[in-house]
Amino acid sequence: MVGAFLGVDVGSVSTNIVAVSPEGAVLSRQYIRTNGQPLECVKGGLKELQKALPELDVLGVGATGSGRQLAGILMGADIVKNEITAHAVATTHFYPDVRTIFEIGGQDSKIIFIKNGMVVDFAMNTVCAAGTGSFLDHQAERLKIPIEHFGELALSSRAEVRIAGRCTVFAESDMIAKQQYGFSKADIIKGLCEALVRNYINNLGRAKALEPPFVFQGGVAANRGIVAAFEKEVGCPVIVPDHFDVMGAIGAALLAKDSIESSGGRTGFRGFETADMDLAPRTFQCSDCSNSCEVIEVLAAGNPIARWGDKCGKWTNAILGSVGSGGPAIKHTA
């Protein structure tokens, strides 16, 4: 048997599953396109993990990402943590001296400031597409250049072209104008990479001290053009980890390891057979007070097994049996 801690990071673009040894080494990793089906991705990932490591003994499970609650329920996670904590834990595990973490995913981006191995500040962007991977994906599609070739093409440029990247609409308009002026696609892509980094720094790092060592992770870190743009912006090398695209999942696994080892308890992992469990999420609006919370409810065989999203906790607590059977009126919305 091979003992390992599992980490799952469920995001809107990718669902990542890793197995980490008790010594902190990555034994298995999966980067799966979520495609709007997070539950199916987690289930499929568990099956693939079992095939790859049939003798795996799961010692603990951690979940993170925007779908962390759902993944945590499905897998029986021992700990569920936000992405900031998970990314910071993974990065300091590999780079204990890191001071600034750049993270750009498909739909959001983060900057995390570390001092003495602890998070001292952070900022997160979830609303401006001009600083995320989707911004690059859209422009790659418009220019008809595979996103995998974006970085290489950007590095081949020898011209300086400034693209207005504060807004996706302005960026696209400016790129079209630069094309009409005769600049090559390589020059424009290089300008686009620099625009994304400039927008990222302006949104998340404004008025903050950016100190090295810098570590850049998230799916966009595969783009060498963006890495070069970051290095130009900060004026020194930027480290890209070997597992740059699954760092959140690694952090979740390490957090599960710490939780199990500090408590001395046993994992709540439901087992690989849960990949066949029939779970159905739905939402309802609580009308018991002016908060009108949208509560997420997960059903297994028609019975609710978990709820979250209520500010007062009455529905979350009710599922744990701490509230009587007479709950407030609900209005189902989905």
Salt bridges, closest charged atoms under 4 A:
GLU48 OE2 - LYS51 NZ 3.65
GLU83 OE1 - ARG68 NH1 3.32
GLU103 OE2 - HIS87 NE2 3.74
GLU103 OE1 - LYS110 NZ 2.95
ASP108 OD1 - LYS110 NZ 3.13
ASP121 OD2 - LYS208 NZ 2.83
GLU160 OE2 - LYS190 NZ 3.17
GLU160 OE1 - LYS232 NZ 3.04
GLU172 OE1 - HIS138 NE2 2.79
ASP174 OD1 - LYS178 NZ 2.86
GLU194 OE2 - LYS232 NZ 3.15
GLU211 OE1 - ARG99 NH1 3.03
ASP245 OD2 - ARG29 NH2 2.75
GLU261 OE1 - LYS257 NZ 3.30
ASP276 OD1 - LYS47 NZ 3.24
ASP288 OD2 - LYS314 NZ 2.64
GLU297 OE1 - ARG282 NE 2.80
GLU297 OE2 - ARG307 NE 2.71
